[in-house]
């Protein structure tokens, strides 16, 4: 009887072990962090709906949401263009182009972002305006009166702080994106360029039609992560008095002295935007992977 009982209990042991392995895999693969964020979002939503202080803070702060989103989108668009040009310069055979691109990247990487924002907005742009004025004076003295007067008409206070913030973020993140594009281009095998050149394409045609499409697809996740980082770092432009959600939150907290309600609401707003963008980025990555598998 003992052997017979052992043979019948053995399959039950196998089923139980497989079931435990299945449960363990599910536990490991479940995004528990997402449940934590969902709980925080639910509690915050209920608090905003039921607590007048939180509700007033949210209503006041959300007025700057459009400025935060538009500043991030426009700045990132220009940063991508600047980063792509600089990334191409980093791998260029042209000595001058390569060294200028490298100098730009090293300067951006070596100075804190907040200092760069101050320098570009409050030192760099006024210096450019002064340069336009000096050029206008020179052109007026040499007979180009209309164009000279037009250049002399530039005033420092005519450049709004929102524009300066966009320029500062674009220049700063352009240096970071340049390294992403450089790594993406260099990840494509040399044989791709050689094959394109053997088909009669020149360097720029090969880069445009063969190398860059593959490189951009490879670096798309990194670009998405940098876009999320720029959304968070856009809060730094509040130091220029740009009325984004951070600046408006500072004004509201200073006026109402409700610091806890204000900054909890502000943090949840940033967290919500970044989590939604993270899900969108993962969705795009899966679509790209599915298309590659086909």
C-alpha positions as CSV (number, residue, x, y, z in Angstrom):
1,X,0.0,0.0,0.0
2,X,2.8,2.4,0.7
3,X,4.2,2.5,-2.9
4,X,0.7,2.9,-4.2
5,X,0.0,5.9,-2.0
6,X,3.4,7.5,-3.0
7,X,2.6,7.2,-6.7
8,X,-0.8,8.9,-6.2
9,X,0.6,11.8,-4.1
10,X,3.4,12.6,-6.5
11,X,1.3,14.2,-9.2
12,X,-0.4,16.3,-6.6
13,X,3.0,17.6,-5.5
14,X,3.9,18.5,-9.1
15,X,0.6,20.4,-9.7
16,X,1.1,22.3,-6.4
17,X,4.7,23.2,-7.3
18,X,3.7,24.5,-10.8
19,X,0.9,26.5,-9.2
20,X,3.3,28.0,-6.7
21,X,5.8,28.9,-9.5
22,X,3.0,30.5,-11.5
23,X,1.9,32.6,-8.5
24,X,5.5,33.6,-7.8
25,X,6.0,34.7,-11.4
26,X,2.8,36.7,-11.3
27,X,3.9,38.4,-8.1
28,X,7.3,39.3,-9.5
29,X,5.9,40.6,-12.8
30,X,3.1,42.7,-11.2
31,X,3.9,46.4,-11.2
32,X,3.2,47.0,-7.5
33,X,4.7,50.5,-7.8
34,X,1.7,51.3,-10.1
35,X,-0.7,50.4,-7.4
36,X,1.1,52.7,-5.0
37,X,0.9,55.6,-7.5
38,X,-2.8,54.8,-8.1
39,X,-3.5,54.9,-4.3
40,X,-1.7,58.2,-4.0
41,X,-3.7,59.6,-6.9
42,X,-7.0,58.4,-5.5
43,X,-6.3,59.8,-2.0
44,X,-5.2,63.1,-3.5
45,X,-8.2,63.3,-5.8
46,X,-10.6,62.7,-2.8
47,X,-8.7,65.2,-0.7
48,X,-8.9,67.9,-3.4
49,X,-12.6,67.2,-3.9
50,X,-13.4,67.3,-0.2
51,X,-10.9,69.7,1.3
52,X,-11.4,73.4,0.4
53,X,-7.7,74.3,1.0
54,X,-6.5,71.7,-1.5
55,X,-9.2,72.5,-3.9
56,X,-8.4,76.2,-3.9
57,X,-4.7,75.4,-4.4
58,X,-5.4,73.1,-7.3
59,X,-7.7,75.6,-9.0
60,X,-5.1,78.4,-8.6
61,X,-2.1,76.3,-9.8
62,X,-3.7,74.7,-12.8
63,X,-3.8,78.1,-14.5
64,X,-0.1,77.7,-15.2
65,X,-0.5,74.2,-16.7
66,X,-0.6,75.5,-20.3
67,X,2.6,77.5,-19.9
68,X,4.4,74.4,-18.5
69,X,3.3,72.1,-21.3
70,X,3.8,74.6,-24.1
71,X,7.3,75.6,-22.8
72,X,8.3,72.0,-22.6
73,X,7.0,71.1,-26.1
74,X,8.5,74.1,-27.9
75,X,11.8,73.8,-26.0
76,X,12.1,70.1,-26.7
77,X,11.4,70.6,-30.4
78,X,14.3,73.1,-30.7
79,X,16.5,70.9,-28.5
80,X,16.0,67.9,-30.8
81,X,17.0,70.0,-33.8
82,X,20.0,71.5,-32.1
83,X,21.0,68.1,-30.6
84,X,20.8,66.3,-34.0
85,X,23.0,69.0,-35.6
86,X,25.5,68.8,-32.8
87,X,25.4,65.0,-32.7
88,X,26.3,65.0,-36.4
89,X,29.1,67.5,-35.7
90,X,30.5,65.2,-32.9
91,X,31.1,62.4,-35.5
92,X,32.0,64.7,-38.4
93,X,35.4,64.5,-40.2
94,X,35.4,68.3,-40.4
95,X,37.9,69.5,-37.8
96,X,36.2,72.8,-37.1
97,X,32.6,71.4,-37.0
98,X,33.7,68.6,-34.7
99,X,35.5,70.8,-32.2
100,X,32.8,73.4,-32.0
101,X,30.2,70.7,-31.3
102,X,32.5,69.1,-28.7
103,X,33.1,72.4,-27.0
104,X,29.4,73.1,-26.9
105,X,28.6,69.7,-25.3
106,X,31.4,70.0,-22.7
107,X,30.3,73.4,-21.7
108,X,26.7,72.3,-21.2
109,X,27.8,69.2,-19.3
110,X,30.1,71.2,-17.1
111,X,27.7,73.9,-15.8
112,X,24.7,73.3,-13.6
113,X,21.4,73.7,-15.4
114,X,20.1,76.5,-13.1
115,X,23.3,78.5,-13.7
116,X,22.9,78.0,-17.4
117,X,19.3,79.2,-17.3
118,X,20.4,82.3,-15.5
119,X,23.4,82.9,-17.8
120,X,21.5,82.4,-21.1
121,X,18.4,84.4,-20.1
122,X,20.1,87.2,-18.2
123,X,23.6,87.5,-19.8
124,X,23.6,85.7,-23.2
125,X,20.4,87.2,-24.7
126,X,21.1,90.8,-23.5
127,X,24.6,90.4,-25.1
128,X,23.0,89.3,-28.4
129,X,20.7,92.3,-28.3
130,X,23.6,94.6,-27.6
131,X,25.4,93.0,-30.6
132,X,22.4,93.7,-32.8
133,X,22.4,97.3,-31.7
134,X,26.1,97.8,-32.3
135,X,25.7,96.2,-35.8
136,X,22.8,98.6,-36.5
137,X,25.0,101.6,-35.6
138,X,27.8,100.4,-37.9
139,X,25.3,99.7,-40.8
140,X,23.7,103.1,-40.3
141,X,27.1,104.8,-40.5
142,X,27.9,102.9,-43.7
143,X,24.8,103.8,-45.6
144,X,22.5,100.9,-44.7
145,X,20.1,103.2,-42.8
146,X,16.8,101.2,-42.9
147,X,18.4,97.9,-41.9
148,X,20.6,99.7,-39.4
149,X,17.6,101.4,-37.8
150,X,15.7,98.1,-37.6
151,X,18.6,96.4,-35.8
152,X,19.0,99.4,-33.5
153,X,15.3,99.0,-32.6
154,X,15.9,95.8,-30.7
155,X,15.5,96.3,-27.0
156,X,16.5,94.0,-24.2
157,X,13.1,94.2,-22.5
158,X,11.4,93.3,-25.8
159,X,12.4,89.7,-25.3
160,X,9.8,88.1,-22.9
161,X,10.9,85.8,-20.1
162,X,8.9,83.0,-21.6
163,X,11.0,83.2,-24.8
164,X,14.2,83.3,-22.8
165,X,13.1,80.2,-20.8
166,X,12.4,78.3,-24.0
167,X,15.8,79.3,-25.5
168,X,17.6,78.4,-22.2
169,X,16.0,75.0,-22.0
170,X,16.6,74.3,-25.7
171,X,20.3,75.1,-25.5
172,X,20.8,73.2,-22.3
173,X,19.0,70.0,-23.4
174,X,20.5,70.3,-26.9
175,X,23.8,69.3,-25.4
176,X,22.3,66.3,-23.7
177,X,20.4,65.2,-26.8
178,X,23.6,65.6,-28.9
179,X,25.2,62.7,-27.0
180,X,22.1,60.6,-27.4
181,X,22.1,61.1,-31.2
182,X,25.9,60.5,-31.4
183,X,25.5,57.2,-29.6
184,X,22.6,56.2,-31.8
185,X,24.4,57.0,-35.0
186,X,27.5,55.1,-33.9
187,X,25.4,52.1,-32.9
188,X,24.7,51.5,-36.6
189,X,27.3,49.3,-38.2
190,X,29.8,50.8,-40.6
191,X,28.7,48.4,-43.3
192,X,25.4,50.3,-43.6
193,X,27.2,53.4,-44.6
194,X,29.6,51.6,-46.9
195,X,26.6,49.8,-48.6
196,X,24.8,53.1,-49.1
197,X,27.9,54.7,-50.6
198,X,28.4,51.8,-52.9
199,X,24.9,52.4,-54.3
200,X,26.0,55.9,-55.4
201,X,24.7,57.9,-52.4
202,X,26.8,60.7,-51.0
203,X,27.5,61.1,-47.3
204,X,24.5,63.2,-46.5
205,X,22.1,61.1,-48.6
206,X,23.4,57.9,-46.8
207,X,22.9,59.6,-43.4
208,X,19.4,60.9,-44.3
209,X,17.9,57.8,-45.9
210,X,19.9,54.9,-44.2
211,X,21.6,55.8,-41.0
212,X,19.4,58.4,-39.3
213,X,16.1,56.5,-39.6
214,X,17.6,53.5,-37.8
215,X,19.5,55.6,-35.3
216,X,16.4,57.6,-34.3
217,X,14.4,54.4,-33.9
218,X,17.1,53.1,-31.6
219,X,17.3,56.3,-29.4
220,X,13.5,56.9,-29.3
221,X,13.2,55.6,-25.7
222,X,16.1,57.8,-24.6
223,X,14.5,60.8,-26.3
224,X,11.3,60.0,-24.5
225,X,13.0,59.9,-21.1
226,X,14.7,63.2,-21.8
227,X,11.3,64.7,-22.7
228,X,10.0,63.6,-19.3
229,X,13.1,65.0,-17.7
230,X,12.6,68.4,-19.4
231,X,9.0,68.5,-18.2
232,X,10.3,68.2,-14.7
233,X,13.2,70.6,-15.2
234,X,10.9,73.2,-16.7
235,X,10.1,74.0,-13.1
236,X,13.5,75.7,-13.0
237,X,12.2,78.5,-15.3
238,X,10.1,79.7,-12.4
239,X,13.3,81.6,-11.3
240,X,12.8,83.8,-14.4
241,X,9.3,84.6,-13.1
242,X,7.7,82.6,-15.9
243,X,4.2,81.8,-14.7
244,X,4.3,78.0,-15.0
245,X,2.7,75.8,-12.3
246,X,5.8,76.0,-10.1
247,X,5.9,79.8,-10.1
248,X,2.1,80.1,-9.6
249,X,2.4,77.6,-6.7
250,X,5.1,79.7,-5.1
251,X,2.9,82.8,-5.4
252,X,-0.1,81.0,-4.0
253,X,1.9,79.6,-1.1
254,X,3.4,83.0,-0.3
255,X,0.0,84.6,-0.3
256,X,-2.0,82.0,1.5
257,X,0.7,80.5,3.7
258,X,-0.8,77.1,2.9
259,X,2.5,75.5,2.0
260,X,1.6,71.9,2.7
261,X,-1.6,72.0,0.6
262,X,0.1,73.9,-2.2
263,X,3.3,71.8,-2.6
264,X,1.5,68.5,-2.2
265,X,-0.9,69.5,-5.0
266,X,2.1,70.7,-7.1
267,X,4.0,67.4,-6.6
268,X,1.0,65.3,-7.5
269,X,0.4,67.3,-10.7
270,X,4.0,66.7,-11.9
271,X,3.8,63.0,-10.9
272,X,0.6,62.6,-12.8
273,X,2.0,64.1,-16.0
274,X,5.3,62.1,-15.8
275,X,3.5,58.8,-15.2
276,X,1.1,59.4,-18.1
277,X,4.1,60.2,-20.4
278,X,5.9,57.1,-19.1
279,X,2.9,54.9,-20.1
280,X,2.7,56.6,-23.5
281,X,6.4,56.0,-24.0
282,X,6.1,52.3,-23.1
283,X,3.1,52.0,-25.6
284,X,5.2,53.5,-28.4
285,X,8.1,51.2,-27.6
286,X,5.9,48.2,-27.7
287,X,4.4,49.3,-31.1
288,X,7.9,49.7,-32.5
289,X,9.0,46.3,-31.2
290,X,5.9,44.6,-32.7
291,X,6.6,46.3,-36.0
292,X,10.2,45.1,-36.0
293,X,9.1,41.5,-35.2
294,X,6.8,41.5,-38.1
